[in-house]
Amino acid sequence: MKIVPTLADAALLMLRQTAAREAPPRPQATPALTPRSIDPRHPGAAALLGAVSQGPGAADRATLNDSLFSVNRMTGETLLMRRAEQLGDLFGLERSSYDTFAEFAAATRAVMVKLTANPDDEKLIDAIGARLKLAPETIALLKTQKAPDLLFRHIEHALELDQIGVSLTSLVTAAEDLQGDDADRIIEVLLDERSLSAKDRAGRTPITVTQDEAGLYRVGGGTRG
């Protein structure tokens, strides 16, 4: 027996056919990368194989770790350069007068060498003492004793370097080579100092970036103490 569709059934069928014709085509799914599907002769095969072997999101995690390290490094270098510029200011040097920061740091070292070689340079001692805002009797004592190390200790105290165990010589050496081992050490010290100072001032633990045993950089802190 032939079944004759009702008017409602016919209308529903027409709607389904119209929707099927007007629906946008489904995008084809990107085939999943597997070690077997990667041609080892391809220039980027090594990087792709590494990402696949570490699982989904491995490349994103690596990028995040690199970014966090770069931010930390940039901030640390800024802190180091700021201290070195403060030292240069005390010696009457202007950063803008030098093409590179290394040249500025070398000029700072030259002033220290000059003070060591000529501890009786009263004009230079007067100028530095005035910038340090030392008492007149302290400046007079520095000129009488002719001890540049004593003046350097006053400078270290003014720059708060004595509180973190950094000498003027170490600071200048680090400033001359911002990518060197001395710079790495002082940057770490300055970052630690900034974190502790932030906690003391704000009463909460600052956000820090640390490296775990696997070599990954993680964000921590940020909780109220």
C-alpha positions as CSV (number, residue, x, y, z in Angstrom):
1,M,0.0,0.0,0.0
2,K,1.4,3.4,-1.0
3,I,1.7,5.9,1.9
4,V,0.7,9.4,1.0
5,P,2.6,12.0,3.1
6,T,0.6,14.6,5.0
7,L,1.0,18.3,4.3
8,A,3.0,18.7,7.5
9,D,5.3,15.9,6.6
10,A,5.9,17.4,3.2
11,A,6.7,20.8,4.6
12,L,9.2,19.3,7.1
13,L,10.9,17.5,4.3
14,M,11.2,20.6,2.2
15,L,12.7,22.6,5.2
16,R,15.3,19.9,5.8
17,Q,16.3,19.9,2.1
18,T,16.6,23.7,2.0
19,A,18.7,23.8,5.2
20,A,21.0,21.2,3.8
21,R,21.6,23.2,0.6
22,E,22.2,26.5,2.4
23,A,24.4,25.3,5.2
24,P,28.1,26.3,4.8
25,P,30.5,23.5,4.1
26,R,32.2,22.1,7.1
27,P,35.9,22.9,7.3
28,Q,38.1,19.9,6.9
29,A,39.9,18.9,10.1
30,T,43.6,19.4,10.1
31,P,45.2,16.0,10.2
32,A,47.0,15.3,13.5
33,L,50.8,15.4,13.3
34,T,52.4,12.1,14.4
35,P,56.1,11.1,14.2
36,R,55.2,8.9,11.3
37,S,53.5,11.7,9.3
38,I,56.6,14.0,9.5
39,D,59.1,13.8,6.7
40,P,62.5,13.7,8.5
41,R,64.1,15.4,5.5
42,H,61.9,18.6,6.0
43,P,64.0,21.6,7.4
44,G,61.8,21.9,10.4
45,A,61.4,18.2,11.1
46,A,63.5,18.3,14.3
47,A,61.4,21.0,15.9
48,L,58.1,19.4,14.8
49,L,59.1,16.0,16.1
50,G,60.2,17.5,19.4
51,A,56.8,19.3,19.8
52,V,54.9,16.1,18.9
53,S,56.9,13.9,21.3
54,Q,56.2,16.3,24.2
55,G,52.4,16.3,23.6
56,P,49.8,19.0,22.9
57,G,50.7,22.4,24.2
58,A,54.4,21.7,24.5
59,A,55.4,24.4,22.0
60,D,53.2,26.9,23.8
61,R,54.7,26.1,27.2
62,A,58.2,26.4,25.8
63,T,57.3,29.8,24.3
64,L,55.8,31.0,27.7
65,N,58.9,29.8,29.5
66,D,61.2,31.7,27.1
67,S,59.0,34.9,27.4
68,L,59.0,34.8,31.2
69,F,62.8,34.4,31.3
70,S,63.2,37.3,28.8
71,V,61.0,39.5,31.0
72,N,62.9,38.6,34.1
73,R,66.2,39.1,32.4
74,M,65.2,42.5,31.0
75,T,63.9,43.7,34.4
76,G,67.1,42.6,36.1
77,E,69.3,44.3,33.5
78,T,67.3,47.5,34.0
79,L,67.9,47.3,37.8
80,L,71.6,46.8,37.3
81,M,71.9,49.6,34.8
82,R,70.0,51.9,37.1
83,R,72.5,51.3,39.9
84,A,75.4,51.9,37.5
85,E,73.9,55.1,36.3
86,Q,73.5,56.3,39.9
87,L,77.1,55.6,40.5
88,G,78.1,57.5,37.3
89,D,75.9,60.4,38.4
90,L,77.9,60.6,41.7
91,F,81.1,60.8,39.6
92,G,79.7,63.6,37.4
93,L,79.1,61.4,34.4
94,E,76.1,61.5,32.1
95,R,74.9,58.3,30.4
96,S,73.8,60.3,27.3
97,S,77.4,61.4,26.6
98,Y,78.4,57.8,25.7
99,D,77.4,55.7,22.7
100,T,77.1,52.5,24.6
101,F,76.5,51.5,28.2
102,A,79.8,49.6,28.2
103,E,81.6,52.9,27.4
104,F,79.7,54.6,30.2
105,A,80.7,51.8,32.6
106,A,84.4,52.1,31.5
107,A,84.3,55.8,32.2
108,T,83.0,55.1,35.6
109,R,85.8,52.7,36.3
110,A,88.3,55.3,35.1
111,V,87.1,57.7,37.8
112,M,87.6,54.9,40.4
113,V,91.1,54.3,39.1
114,K,91.8,58.0,39.2
115,L,90.6,58.3,42.8
116,T,92.8,55.3,43.8
117,A,95.9,56.6,42.1
118,N,95.3,60.2,43.3
119,P,93.7,60.0,46.7
120,D,94.6,63.7,47.4
121,D,92.4,65.0,44.5
122,E,90.5,67.3,46.8
123,K,88.4,68.9,44.0
124,L,87.1,65.5,42.9
125,I,86.4,64.4,46.5
126,D,84.6,67.7,47.2
127,A,82.4,67.2,44.1
128,I,81.5,63.6,45.0
129,G,81.0,64.5,48.7
130,A,78.6,67.3,47.7
131,R,76.6,64.9,45.4
132,L,76.5,62.4,48.3
133,K,75.3,65.2,50.6
134,L,78.0,64.3,53.1
135,A,78.5,66.6,56.1
136,P,81.4,69.1,55.7
137,E,83.4,67.4,58.5
138,T,83.0,64.0,56.8
139,I,84.3,65.5,53.5
140,A,87.2,67.1,55.4
141,L,88.1,63.8,57.0
142,L,88.1,62.0,53.6
143,K,90.5,64.6,52.3
144,T,92.7,64.3,55.3
145,Q,92.9,60.5,55.4
146,K,93.3,60.2,51.6
147,A,91.7,56.8,51.7
148,P,89.6,56.2,48.5
149,D,88.3,52.9,50.0
150,L,86.5,54.9,52.7
151,L,84.9,57.1,50.1
152,F,83.9,54.0,48.1
153,R,82.2,52.6,51.2
154,H,80.2,55.8,51.6
155,I,79.1,55.4,48.0
156,E,78.2,51.8,48.5
157,H,76.1,52.8,51.5
158,A,74.4,55.6,49.6
159,L,73.4,53.2,46.7
160,E,72.4,50.5,49.3
161,L,74.9,48.1,47.7
162,D,76.4,47.2,51.1
163,Q,73.0,45.8,52.1
164,I,73.1,43.2,49.3
165,G,76.8,42.5,49.4
166,V,77.8,44.1,46.1
167,S,80.9,46.2,45.8
168,L,81.5,49.1,43.4
169,T,84.1,47.1,41.5
170,S,81.6,44.2,41.0
171,L,78.9,46.6,39.9
172,V,81.1,48.3,37.3
173,T,82.4,45.0,36.1
174,A,78.9,43.8,35.6
175,A,77.9,47.0,33.8
176,E,80.8,46.7,31.4
177,D,79.4,43.3,30.2
178,L,75.7,42.9,30.8
179,Q,75.8,39.3,29.4
180,G,78.7,38.2,31.6
181,D,78.8,36.0,34.7
182,D,79.2,39.0,37.1
183,A,76.1,40.6,35.6
184,D,74.1,37.3,36.0
185,R,75.1,37.1,39.7
186,I,74.2,40.8,40.5
187,I,71.0,40.6,38.5
188,E,69.9,37.7,40.6
189,V,70.8,39.6,43.8
190,L,68.9,42.7,42.6
191,L,65.8,40.7,41.7
192,D,65.8,39.1,45.1
193,E,66.2,42.5,46.8
194,R,63.3,43.9,44.8
195,S,61.0,41.0,45.7
196,L,61.8,41.3,49.4
197,S,61.4,45.1,49.3
198,A,58.0,44.8,47.5
199,K,56.8,42.4,50.2
200,D,57.9,44.7,53.0
201,R,56.3,47.7,51.4
202,A,53.0,46.2,50.3
203,G,52.5,43.5,52.9
204,R,52.1,40.8,50.3
205,T,54.3,38.4,48.4
206,P,55.2,39.7,45.0
207,I,54.8,37.7,41.8
208,T,58.1,36.0,41.0
209,V,59.3,33.8,38.2
210,T,61.2,30.7,39.3
211,Q,62.8,27.7,37.5
212,D,62.0,24.1,38.6
213,E,64.2,21.0,38.3
214,A,62.9,20.3,34.8
215,G,64.2,23.7,33.6
216,L,60.7,25.2,33.3
217,Y,60.0,28.8,34.5
218,R,56.9,29.1,36.7
219,V,55.0,32.1,38.0
220,G,54.5,32.2,41.8
221,G,53.5,34.5,44.6
222,G,51.0,37.2,44.5
223,T,49.2,36.2,47.8
224,R,48.6,38.6,50.6
225,G,50.8,37.9,53.7
